[in-house]
Amino acid sequence: IESILVTMTTSSAYSSKVYMGVASLLLLLNAKQIYDLRYAGDHVDVTQHATEMREAYQMNMPLQDFVDELKRLKESSYIDLHVVPVFVWPVLLFMQMTKAVRKRLPQWVHELLGTAFLITSAVMLLGVALMFFTGESMYGENDFQWDPLGQPAKFFTFTSASIVFGAWWLVCGVQLWRFASPTTRRLHAAWVRRFVATGLGTGTMRILYIGYCQTFHSMREGGTPLEEEENNMLTGYTMWAGFFLNIVVNELFMPLTQEANKKSL
């Protein structure tokens, strides 16, 4: 039994690192994609830019829907607050969550990087909040209703997921800051893992979203076009699934990851 527990503990630690790497890479690629869509075509007509980007990213979406999405990105006042910090966030995550790096850094550097990590996360969350409260278009926003039993598709949207898990992310951030003390290291570490798991939920969402699109809507494979309504529903469902999976798996395996990293806490 002891050898099984040791194997599970080691496997859990390695698996979590691999996952963080993959999810972080997907976040970076998505941020670059949004940056390209928002800025790279400023010198050309929006329809021409949409046509070029649709082909470059193999997005099997009706052209007019893609043009509308491109206009939404270009006209947004706050999306940069949400997207630009993504280019820094995975680097800070790596430096904070990698034991080999942490052990080589003085404690004050670890604390400084942790503060920078929280501030970067807060800016990302602020961008989403401003987009929501100022009425900027978000996936599925017009379809959102608080009616999970009557019409699940109307509740499990990108907007509702952003509200629920954004609030949970804020709670995790406050708690990890609250327990950032030598006397409460284990509590701090537990809330850090919850914070990271929730933050990487969008990475899991993209794994699910890309997997579905490549299976059923790949331009290379001649898949059917991804219509706007289906895209909104797909984005909402995968967003909820990504966050839910991350939070549940983290809670189930947290004892193992804590055991694997207890010497660094």
Summary of the structure (lengths in Angstrom):
residues: 265
radius of gyration: 19.9
end to end distance: 25.3
largest distance: 65.0
contacts: 789
relative contact order: 0.12
helix: 80%
strand: 0%
